[in-house]
Amino acid sequence: MLSTTNSMNGRRGPGAARHLALAVALAVVAACGGMDTAGTPDAVAPCVPPPAGTAPTYSELYTKYFAPNTRGHCATDGCHLDGVQGWTCGRTKDTCYQGMVAIELINPAAPATSVIADPKRSPLSWINPNGPMPFDTPGSFAEGATAISRWVAACAQNN
């Protein structure tokens, strides 16, 4: 049994040990992220998609920004069509989405942490001024940056 002192009378006893154990448990919980208002450990809150039409779909992003002959053109031969340049976008929106998930540009489990929309870590120069992509045409592109950020905020779904 832990040796503790009862501050009221200077004696040690089982009540003091329980208080010490409780204090240690609370310290451990605090160090691990705490509790939410329901008394359960903190966790990443599930993403709740907004009403349809408030953010673009991934299909729209792919068609407008990632497919061949678009501003981002990830799915172009010589870029990320076949995995030669680090990851595979492929020829469809589904393969491109899976390729982005595989290299952790998109995090479906915690969309808010998706690197693709992070202004400091995104490889897209549209979002991160230091991002190297698209390699042949880097630079700001507010429309694309806004669309991607809105899609990520809407849970980064393969929709």
SULKAQUI-V543748 format. One record per pair of residues at least 6 apart in sequence whose C-alpha atoms are under 7 Angstrom apart, sorted by the first residue. I is the first residue (numbers start at 1). J is the second residue. Records with the same first field share a line. If there is no record, write none. Layout:
I->J + J
This chain:
2->17
3->12
4->12 + 13 + 16 + 17
5->11 + 12 + 16
6->12 + 13 + 16
33->42
34->41 + 42
35->41 + 42
36->42
44->110
47->155
48->155
49->154 + 155
50->154
55->150 + 151 + 154
56->147 + 151
57->151 + 159
58->157 + 158 + 159
59->93 + 159
62->93
64->70
65->71 + 72 + 73
66->72 + 73 + 74 + 75
67->73 + 74 + 75
68->74 + 75 + 76
72->134
74->80 + 81 + 89
75->81 + 89 + 90 + 91
79->85
80->87 + 88 + 89
81->88 + 89 + 90 + 91
82->88 + 89 + 90
87->99 + 103
88->96 + 99
89->95 + 96 + 99
90->96
97->158
100->106
101->107
104->115
105->114 + 115 + 116
106->114 + 115 + 116
107->113 + 114
108->156 + 157
111->152 + 155 + 156
112->152 + 153
115->121 + 122
116->122 + 123
117->127 + 148 + 149 + 152
119->127 + 128
120->128
121->128
122->128 + 131
123->131 + 132 + 133
124->131 + 132 + 133 + 134
125->131 + 132 + 133 + 138 + 139 + 140
126->139 + 140 + 141 + 142 + 144 + 145
127->145
129->140
132->138
